[in-house]
Amino acid sequence: MSTFLGEDQFVIWANAGEWDRLRELHQLPRTWANKARLAELRTPNPRPAR
């Protein structure tokens, strides 16, 4: 989701789907019952082609 450009410089992108994934990751309780879903949400979606 981000690209390191140099010291303290990043390029960050997120389309609507990424924002939804990040929001769900933030809101999902860290419990054993959610372990599989948390693992899915921790993996970013591929960056869209330009």
N, C-alpha and C positions, 0 to 999 in steps of 0.2 A: 504494500500500500504506500510505501514511501521509498524514495531513492536517495541515497546519500550522495551529496555533491562535493562535500568538503567539510572542513571543520565547522560544525554548527549550522550547516546548510542542508535542507531537505526539500524535496519536491513531494508533495502529498496529493494523492488523488483519491476520490471516492465518488462513485456514481450512486444513484438512488438505491440500488441493490446492496451495495457495500454499507451504506448508512443504515439500512434495515438490519443487516447482519450484525453490525457493531452495536446497534441499539438493543437487539435481542441478547447479544452476548453480555452487555452491561446489566440488563435487567434480570437475566436468568439466575435463580438461586444456585449457589455452589453446593449442591447436595449429591449424594450417591445416585439418587433417582435420575438426575439430569446429566450424569457423567457422559453418556454417548452424545447427547445433543451439544454439550459444551465442547467436546472434541471436534464435532463438525463445525461449530461456529468459530473455533480458534484458527481454522485454516482459511485464509483469505481466498476470495474468488479470483480467477485469472484476470489480469488487467485487460480491458477491452482494446481491440486494435484501433489504431488511429485512423 
